[in-house]
Amino acid sequence: MPYRAEAELARDLAAQALDRARAMQGRVGVRDKGGRLGPVTDADLAAERILLEGLGRVHPGDAVLSEETHPRLRRSGSRLWCIDPIDGTREYVDGLAEFAVQIGLLVEGQPVAGALGLGSGEVFWGWSGGSCMVRDDRGDRAVTVPPPPPLPEAVAIHSRTRLGRRTADGLSRLGVARRLPAGGVGFKAMQILLGRAHVYLHYGSGTTWWDTVAPVAVFRAAGGAATDAAGDPDLYREDLRHRAGLLFAAPPRGARALPLLR
């Protein structure tokens, strides 16, 4: 099946990098990257090495875009791997499990395979036209986005550190009163797969391709809807930032939410 092998490679690499990051948590050096880009740790760089070396062995001709070294590693081509060694570095530094190791593949601008290793221990992977799987203490199993409750009973998951006024207003328009703060785009999206939340709405331009390719690929493989905040599923054009925001939700809830957001 197309892209299953890439998803399984991403799974294996994400699991290895996650093990390394979890082993290092609480005893890493931290520095600020400057330019309001946030912190980076020794664990980010160690996880990145695992991901880059693994990709280089199996797919040496593919382009790679990584959060920590992207200016040097970005190359042209129809296949582009986007990796975030630790999505949610601030939460990682604070000793929380709300982070994810992320690796996803774009082909001709479409997310076709990806994997996420969550700080809480689960590893998710999925591929376009195939399935979404999760590995946890119960083993490997297929997973789909669970049916959501009515919006007034739904839980909205949002940024722990950056709940902007526009996002708060959007959630109010949806009528979602229950809120769950958490860190990292991938971690938040996977909480919807686990049934702990039902919608993730984010406005603003702070998220980038390495934040989203893996979770979008996995979430869509599980039957979820991942678009910008206006409902456009074409998330990967020229700009590396998602300036129109993000919306993760279970269909048909996502489609019903869009007129309220507009």
Salt bridges, closest charged atoms under 4 A:
GLU6 OE2 - ARG79 NH1 3.18
GLU8 OE2 - ARG4 NE 2.97
ASP12 OD1 - ARG11 NE 2.90
ASP62 OD2 - HIS59 ND1 3.82
ASP62 OD2 - ARG79 NH2 2.94
GLU67 OE2 - LYS33 NZ 3.17
GLU68 OE1 - LYS33 NZ 3.42
GLU98 OE2 - ARG160 NH2 2.58
GLU122 OE2 - ARG196 NH2 3.97
ASP136 OD2 - ARG138 NH2 3.98
ASP136 OD2 - ARG141 NH1 2.65
ASP140 OD1 - ARG135 NE 2.75
ASP232 OD2 - ARG237 NH2 2.61
ASP234 OD2 - ARG237 NE 3.47
ASP239 OD2 - ARG243 NE 2.48
